Amino acid sequence: MRTSYTAVIKQDGPWWIGWVEEVPGVNCQEASREELLESLRITLAEAIDMNREEARRAAGKGYEELSIPI
């Protein structure tokens, strides 16, 4: 199952800036639109991986992982 996220992007002077709506802290700035979208993809993947590891550490032993459709 592939999940989609929403990027809010705009050009601000010579820079492109953007945020991922669903994940606080995922924001980037690049010189081109294409570079911005790639940076947002990478930063989002890193944030999800870090959040996943943090949740597993916090749960300790004996946890269960479930997929929750929305």
C-alpha positions in Angstrom: 0.0 0.0 0.0 1.4 3.3 -1.0 0.6 6.4 1.1 0.4 9.9 -0.3 1.2 13.1 1.5 0.4 16.6 0.6 3.2 19.1 -0.2 2.5 22.8 0.0 5.0 24.6 -2.1 5.7 28.1 -3.5 8.4 30.1 -5.0 9.7 32.9 -2.7 12.1 35.1 -4.6 14.8 32.8 -6.1 14.0 29.9 -3.7 11.3 27.3 -3.7 10.0 26.5 -0.2 7.7 23.7 0.9 6.1 21.8 3.7 4.4 18.4 4.1 1.0 19.1 5.6 0.6 15.8 7.5 4.0 15.7 9.2 5.2 18.6 11.4 8.8 19.6 10.9 9.1 18.3 7.3 10.0 21.4 5.3 12.7 22.3 2.8 14.1 25.1 0.7 15.8 24.6 -2.7 16.8 26.5 -5.8 14.4 24.7 -8.1 10.9 23.1 -7.9 12.3 19.7 -8.8 15.0 19.9 -6.2 12.5 20.9 -3.6 10.2 18.0 -4.3 13.1 15.5 -4.1 14.3 17.1 -0.8 10.7 16.9 0.6 10.5 13.2 -0.4 13.9 12.4 1.3 13.1 14.4 4.4 9.7 12.9 4.7 11.1 9.3 4.5 13.7 10.1 7.1 11.1 11.6 9.4 8.9 8.6 9.1 11.8 6.2 9.8 12.9 8.2 12.8 9.3 8.3 14.2 8.9 4.6 13.6 12.1 3.8 15.5 11.1 6.2 18.3 7.7 4.5 18.7 9.2 1.0 18.8 11.8 2.1 21.4 9.0 3.7 23.5 6.8 0.6 23.3 9.6 -1.6 24.7 9.1 -5.4 24.5 6.0 -7.3 23.5 4.4 -4.7 21.2 2.2 -5.3 18.3 2.2 -3.4 15.0 -1.1 -2.9 13.1 -2.0 -1.1 10.0 -4.8 1.4 10.6 -6.7 2.5 7.4 -8.1 6.0 7.4 
